[in-house]
Amino acid sequence: MGMRVLADPVAKDRIMQFRRVLDSGFIESIQQLLVAGDDLSQPCFWDGPKAKEFQAMWPGLRQSLLDVHADLSTLMGSVDAITTQIMTAGGA
C-alpha cells in the first residue's frame, strides 16, 4: 500500500507565508531582543523594582528566545526543501 501524499493549496499558501515572515527580518528581530534584554538585565543600565523583576525573568526569557531563534533558523534552512516537497506532491 502506498503512502498518502496531499498538497492542498492551503499548504502552498502557508509555506509561502512562513517564507515571507522569515525573510522579513523576524530572526534578526529576535537577535535585537536578545541584545536589548541583555542590556536591560544590567543594573548599570536599568535599576529599580520593575528592573529587578525583569532581571529575575530575563534568564528564562533569554533561553526561550535562543531556542526560538535556533528553531526558526533551522526552519528557514528547510523552507526550500518543504516547498519542493509540497510542489512535488501536487501543490504547484
Sequence and secondary structure as in RCSB ss.txt:
>XXXX:A:sequence
MGMRVLADPVAKDRIMQFRRVLDSGFIESIQQLLVAGDDLSQPCFWDGPKAKEFQAMWPGLRQSLLDVHADLSTL
MGSVDAITTQIMTAGGA
>XXXX:A:secstr
        HHHHHHHHHHHHHIIIIIHHHHHHHHHHHHHHTSTTT  SHHHHHHHHHHHHHHHHHHHHHHHHHHH
HHHHHHHHHHHIIIII 
